[in-house]
């Protein structure tokens, strides 16, 4: 039986009718769905679902033009639903990511402040010259040469004092649990 037979009136009693309609429209509908969705979003699944709905409601359709329109509208609507769902997911992910970032940032900021406070407390335990050099170098961000010029000492003295200061800070921070 040739497919032009089905053009005017559809006889669902024929076993081959559904196969003819599937063969005729499947690829066209997949290309149509591709305008809305990527392959990973299930273009073929949407088209197959449309054919499943057609099969479930087949007795309501008497003409091929109505079947064609039904398939295209069904595919379009399902694609639009998937696109809406995609936007909702992106919005949710964006929102939760921002909230998690704020939460993590807040926690890490608290931890950072506590550590800085502990370092300042430990700095108080250093000898005056070492404390001054550590503050100038690490808190004010001065270079070794600038510190040496400001304090009228050699660059090697600055480096030595920094090494001693770091060693002492490590010791103080690890030895005193209150400071950690």
Secondary structure as GFF3:
##gff-version 3
##sequence-region A 1 180
A	DSSP	three_ten_helix	3	6	.	.	.	ID=ss1
A	DSSP	alpha_helix	16	34	.	.	.	ID=ss2
A	DSSP	three_ten_helix	39	41	.	.	.	ID=ss3
A	DSSP	alpha_helix	43	56	.	.	.	ID=ss4
A	DSSP	three_ten_helix	58	60	.	.	.	ID=ss5
A	DSSP	alpha_helix	64	123	.	.	.	ID=ss6
A	DSSP	alpha_helix	128	134	.	.	.	ID=ss7
A	DSSP	pi_helix	135	139	.	.	.	ID=ss8
A	DSSP	alpha_helix	144	151	.	.	.	ID=ss9
A	DSSP	alpha_helix	155	175	.	.	.	ID=ss10
A	DSSP	three_ten_helix	177	179	.	.	.	ID=ss11
###
